[in-house]
Amino acid sequence: MYLPKWAALLIGLLVAVGGVSLFALHRENQALQEEVKRVTHMIEEHPVELATFMASYERFLSKLHQAGTAQNWALAEFYHEELEETAEQLEKLGLEDDGVPVSAMMRPNLIEPLEAVKKAIDAKNPEQFQQSLSLLITRCNGCHTAAGKPYIQFALPEPQKPIRQVFSQ
């Protein structure tokens, strides 16, 4: 079978381009595998620390309370979003802490009660806001108890004071 020169050149060019492409894909694959190893090592060396998330949550909750009490609804909305994002991150992590399924506890104890807070903010209703925040804190405290840490409890303070942890027994 006779193959014209131009066809042979074209086939040769296609083989060369294909080889270069395969080599480039191989190098990219190696680079990605190295990145996966690096990230895996980083995660194993620096696991998620639940207390860090909870400290952020407490700070945002306190600021949400103060903003809502002052009827600064735009600021309350901002801190509501921060709380919601934090809870959703924890939910997605699939986190267990001392055998407690923390991530699975996020939706009923934080995300769902936050929906009532959002409705109160949207309605700009101070009474509804305080009631929904009280429910959220009750759920937080219930979650701590269910997680075997009943000594971590929070309470709504007087107006214009931050939410505070209860240290008395």
N, C-alpha and C positions, 0 to 999 in steps of 0.2 A: 504494500500500500504506500503510495506516494503522499508525503506531507509537504505542503508548500513551506518555504522558508519563513514567511511571515507568521504562519500558524505555529511553527516550532518555536519561534521567538516569543510569540504570545503565550504559549504554554509555559515556556521557560520563565517568562516574566511573572506569570500567575503563581508558579511554584515558588519563585523567590519571594514575592510579596506575601504569600501564604506562610512561608517559613519565618519571615521577619515578624509577621503578625503573631504567629504561635509563640515565638521567642518573647515578644513583648507581653503577651498574656501570661506566659510562664513567670516572667519577672514580676509582673503585677500581682500574681497569685502568691509568690514568695513574700512580697512586701506586705500583703494583707495578712498572711499567716504570722509574720513577725509582729504585726500590730496587734493581732488577737492574743498572741503570747504575752505581749507587753501589758495589754489591758487586763488580761486574766491575772497576771502576776500582781498588778496594781490592786485589783479587787481583793485578791487573797491576802495581800499585805495590809490593806486598809479597808476592812469590811464596813458596811453601813452601821453607823452608831445611832441607835434609836434615840438615845438621850439628846443628841444634837437636833434631830427632827422635832422632838417634843419641846425642847427649849425654844426653838423658833416658833413652834405652835403656840406656846404659852405667851410669848412676846406679842405675836400678831393678835391673839385673842384679847389680850389686855388693851392693845391699841384699838381694836375693833370696838370693844366695850366703851372706851373713852370717846371715840368718835361718834358712836350712836347715842350715847348719853348727852353729848353736846349737840346732837341733831345735825352733825356734819355728815350728811348722807353720802356725799361723793367720797369722802375719806373712809367712811364705813364700808362702802362698796369696794374700795381698794383693798382694805385689810381682809374683807370677806374673800376676795379672789385669792389673796396670798394663802389664807387658811385652806381654801378649797384645793389649790394647787399642791400644797404640802401634803394634804390627806390623800390626794390622787396619786402623788409620787409614791407614798408609802404603800398604797394599795397595789400599785403595779410592781413593786419590788419582790413580792412573794416572800416577805420577810417573816421569819420566826425568831423569837427571842426566848431563850430558856424553854423551848417547847411550846410557847404560846404563839398561835397563828396571828400575829399582829396585823399583817396586811389584810387578812380576811375580816378583821374587826373594824376596819376603817369605814366601810360603807354604812353599817347600821349605827355606829357610834359617833362618827364625825361628818361624813358626807351627807347623809340623809338629814340630820338635824340642821346642818348648814343651809339646806333648802328653805327651811322655815325662817331662818335669819335673813336670807336673801329676800323672801317675800315681805318681811317687815321693813327692810331697807327700801325696797321698791315702793312700798306703801307710805314710807316716811312716817311710820307709826311708832312712837316711842314706847308705848305700853307693849305692843306686840313684839317690838325689838327686845325689851327686857325679858319677856316671857320666853321668847325663842332662845335667847342667850342662856337663860336659866336652864332650859331643857338641854342645850348643848353641853353645859357644864355638868349637869346630872349624868348625861351619857358618858362624858369623859371620865367622871369619877366611877361610874359603873364599869367601864372598860378597865380601869386600873384595878378595881376589885376582882373582876373576872380574870385578869392577867396575873393574879396572885400578888399584886402590889397595892393592897387596900390603904396603905399608909401614904400614898400619893393622892391627895385630894385638893380640890380647888373650890373657892367660894366667890360669889359675886360680892363686891365691896359696896361701900357707900358711893353715891354718884361722884364722878370726877376723880375717883381714886382707882388705881390699877387693880385688875384681878390679882388675887393673892393666893399663894399656896398656904394651906392650913398646916401649921407645924405643931400645934398642940395635939395631944392624944385623946 
